[in-house]
Amino acid sequence: MKAVVCTKYGPPEVLQLKEVEKPTPKHHEVCIKIRATAVTASDCIVRGFKLPIWHPIGLLMGLVVGFRGPRNSILGMVLAGEIEAVGRDVTQFKSGDQVFAFTGTHFGCYAEYTCLPEGRMMVFPGTVPSVITAKPSTMTYEEAAAVVYGVAMASHFLRGGHIQRGQKVLIYGASGAIGTTAVQIAKHHYGAEVTGVCSTANLEFVTSLGADHVLDYTRQDSVVEGARYDFVMDAVGKKKSSKLKLACKNALTANGKYMSVDSGNPTPRLEDLVLLRELIEAGKFRAVIDRCYPLEQIVEAHRYVDQGHKKGNVVITVA
């Protein structure tokens, strides 16, 4: 089968398209024919491994992923495809089922096939488990692959906000993969009054996702005077900042909560994918795809994501 292999850390050029052996499912696993995947910010962090091993996060990453190079040389954490074969102990899936999945630190999505456990497996500290469920019936494979990463990340932090219906929520970085998901879930699942923060070019786009208000981080130095939020989510982390970002962090109600994507290690839940599928099939959530590349152009896709300006998701068509 075709797969993109990463045997050492470095720039996008370390990724190489090769022919490798097709995996065979174990008794508790399913073999998935991957139709589409996506290049996420996490993929680029792993590929580049820019943190020194003496840094706490760098050390943990090295222990989990590998120090000299990835233990699993096939990267990629999200997929959409169909079940081709199942192990003898599998009961929830059958051949031909259309699925989407978050593979966590199992990786393996930059390929034509991968095998995943049917259910949640025991994980070691620092590792991220895989979750798999039926693909939304109203979405293409490309659209389904585009939404997995955002929901796996955004749902974790939104849960931490303990959001109640009608509360005011601000999403900083509302036009990225995590931000576009957070805006839609906060609005259509939690019933919050959502303010999205983004660049000038994306104001109308973020409004179209359901944001009640939008702020332009390039033009405003502070939150609208007197505005207070019950929950503020920083969907870009420490890599980007602005005067407005600092103001947003301080514009909390007395019991308000602030969370950043740099805070903690999100653990995906099956119920998050199930909720997402329900919102999608009810017409309350849509995929946001910036660009789409074939598997053969994954180096170019990584270069683009490395720039840090994508709107939504960068999808890879596999087969």
GISULFEN-V494089 format. One record per residue. D_FIRST is the distance of its C-alpha to the first C-alpha in Angstrom with 1 decimal. Layout:
d_first
D_FIRST
D_FIRST
This chain:
d_first
0.0
3.8
6.5
10.2
11.9
15.6
17.4
20.9
22.9
24.3
24.3
21.4
20.7
19.3
16.0
13.6
10.4
8.2
5.4
5.5
6.1
5.6
9.1
12.1
14.9
18.3
21.5
22.1
18.6
16.7
13.0
12.5
10.4
11.1
13.1
14.9
15.7
18.6
19.8
22.7
25.6
24.5
21.1
23.2
25.6
23.1
21.5
25.0
26.7
30.1
32.3
34.1
33.6
37.4
37.0
36.8
33.7
32.1
32.9
31.5
28.3
28.0
28.7
26.1
23.2
24.1
26.7
25.3
21.8
19.6
19.2
15.9
14.4
12.2
15.0
15.8
18.3
18.3
16.3
17.1
15.2
15.8
15.9
13.8
15.4
18.2
19.7
23.2
25.1
23.7
26.5
25.9
22.8
21.7
18.9
19.0
20.6
19.9
19.9
20.0
19.9
20.9
19.0
21.6
21.3
18.3
16.3
12.5
12.5
11.0
7.4
6.1
7.4
10.2
13.2
16.7
20.2
22.1
25.2
26.4
26.1
28.6
27.9
29.5
31.7
29.9
26.6
25.6
24.5
22.0
23.4
21.9
23.9
24.1
23.3
26.5
27.1
28.6
25.7
22.7
19.3
20.0
23.5
22.5
20.0
22.9
25.4
23.9
24.6
28.1
29.2
27.9
30.0
32.9
33.7
34.3
36.8
38.5
39.2
40.9
43.2
44.7
45.1
47.8
48.2
50.2
49.7
48.9
45.4
44.4
40.8
40.6
37.5
37.3
35.0
31.9
29.0
31.1
34.4
33.6
32.5
35.6
38.0
36.8
36.8
40.1
41.7
40.4
39.9
42.6
45.0
45.8
47.5
44.7
45.3
42.3
42.5
40.6
41.3
43.5
40.8
39.2
42.5
42.3
38.6
39.2
42.3
40.2
38.0
41.3
42.9
46.7
47.4
45.7
46.7
45.8
45.2
46.0
49.5
50.9
52.1
52.7
52.0
54.4
57.7
58.2
54.7
53.5
50.2
49.5
46.0
44.4
40.7
39.4
35.9
35.4
36.7
38.5
36.6
38.8
42.5
45.6
49.2
48.2
45.6
48.3
50.7
48.2
47.8
51.5
52.1
51.8
54.2
56.1
53.4
50.5
47.2
45.0
41.3
38.8
35.0
35.9
37.7
35.9
32.3
31.4
30.0
28.2
29.8
28.6
31.8
31.0
28.0
30.2
33.0
30.8
29.6
33.3
34.4
31.8
32.7
36.4
36.0
36.9
33.7
31.5
28.4
29.0
26.4
27.4
24.6
21.2
18.6
15.2
12.3
13.1
16.6
16.2
18.6
21.2
20.7
21.5
24.4
25.8
25.6
27.2
30.2
31.1
32.3
29.7
31.1
29.2
25.4
22.7
19.8
16.2
14.8
11.1
11.0
